[in-house]
């Protein structure tokens, strides 16, 4: 089935593929626990999924760049010497932003055509943009024979997001898209970038994504604000503890002592991050022990923190998390990704999945007057070169 979907998606590229085209597949990601911790030097626990972006890159003889977004039926044309971030449409930024990183790294580019197609739901918090960036980074690496290793490509993709999309994201999404491994989660230390694969053995259960179907327009500006608030918290503690570099090094006791009385908002933001890092480490122990119930409880606790302390949830996400919170077939659930819309991630007993979706669809429609979308996610391998010259 999966193979058929992949082939069906790749077939959409056919019109643009030539014998010398490079085709790359790069997946979207889920994150089990460890949200908004990556840009605080903390830990995350993501995995690549069975939904991906595909890029086909074909060399040109001239200096032109022709970008085609197949789903959107849009084309954007520029040249290797003149391209820059664009306002509307914004999808070319994810491709051009990566090309800009190659130029910055001293790689000279000749012209190329790129066709892009994806079966990752857009705006659902599954990091479709990171998937596109990573696919493009691998394609350009092949095209230019630059020889960058996987980690260098991850960092270039992340920089593309900072510089062309304007979101000061952490490294999780791009890292998960590239380094994902079938049936494993990646326990990544975002400070050292050391990582371990942890088998995600949930036989009898499924990962279900419930999509609010809304994308909050404030998501990227609020994201950058959260990042600044975390840095502000660190700056308040540093005079007392010069060894502190980021929230990774901070304890709740320090926050109580040096932040709480000065700025309650910054305190709440930082407290969530400090607690979330600790929660993730506990969740990894749960996985090692096979205690999925305890793991699931931590997911609910993460949601609570993201909603009440970090304030990146929204009515619809809270509703979805609440709806399943007393359902004995659901081990854990929480909002996932940057927030303000997108999906909740749920770990649901296999035989209860269909019923649960049906029930939540109904109650969501009734209470929120919106349609819910639901997807099952399977954990798959990271970026792959599907065909090379
Ligand atoms: C977005 C960012 C990631 C990460 C998450 C929140 O997906 O791109 O770097 O910060 O939000 O955990």
Boltz pocket constraint, residues with backbone or C-beta under 6 A from the ligand:
constraints:
  - pocket:
      binder: B
      contacts: [[A, 34], [A, 35], [A, 36], [A, 37], [A, 38], [A, 39], [A, 125], [A, 127], [A, 169], [A, 170], [A, 171], [A, 172], [A, 173], [A, 337], [A, 338], [A, 339]]
      max_distance: 6.0
